[in-house]
């Protein structure tokens, strides 16, 4: 079998309507990685929520998942530094915050995470990049629009403050 992907790092995950992540891109839009990923489920899982990169697409190599006709989706990936996340459920170390009329539970993350989303979720990222010519000079908020279980979820990337790229993040981005 193949090893688990994403070992050793977390992804940017928003689970319900209005949840958000305050983040800074370490990968600019013109350097994002796009490829096909096979969808699969571990034994006992109800839905195929896990992903494995398609070896045929990425490496022009034999792909067991293609041979087994596993469904695939075209996705993009970018490294980001996540400052905070506002989530809908309370959890360890989360502080209640009010955003508009709703209460969320803010988690201080302060860590590098991977954004991996279907290609159709890149529209607002592309729009910001075309407008600003870089994503690296700004902080952003990545906001989910759509309830948990909704199959028509969208994401919005709202621009925050323009600030110099922090030196400590430059070292992380180089890695």
Order of alpha helices (4+ residues) and beta strands (2+ residues): beta-beta-beta-beta-alpha-alpha-beta-beta-beta-alpha-beta-beta-alpha
